[in-house]
Amino acid sequence: MGSPFTLTLANIFMWKWEKNAICGVLESHEIYGRYIDDIFFTFNEPKAKIEAVIKKANGFHPNIKLEANIGNCVSFLDLLINNKN
């Protein structure tokens, strides 16, 4: 097992990463959430723009890579999230 401080360091690192890579491109009406290393966010833009944001975010650090599930219905952790509008 790692040090008890490892989770704290990981959260600090991810906070800085998401501040630079993700939060600057989201509008105020979007939703963003993270649990450990699982990220969920809404982005009401064309698919090409979403893919560009993910590509940019993947370039911030070689050890962090996002995998995208784009659609009206996605799973996040143990939830199935639907957008009916």
Steps between C-alpha positions, in 0.01 A plus 500: 500500500607855438532784742177646643614829349492355146128570448543860615788553258301341217205730570724808500656390172160431341362833623783684324460286188124552476535872566733533200363231270124496548342772709615786279295372206174419679224757509334592829187297416695176443547224756842373607572236761788275595524202734863393544597437136153486343383822336153596379415822322236637269593704196228637276713549189553313172675163524810635321548766768461244778761279336735800471461577872575138590803496271629821661438362851689182411803711408544655846673201660623171352358291786144633474286390208129561464272250334176649375149361493302748294126467462156548650550204733827430683604297801695661784609291796186295578257741334339513160448866407248598230452837334144511370514859370 
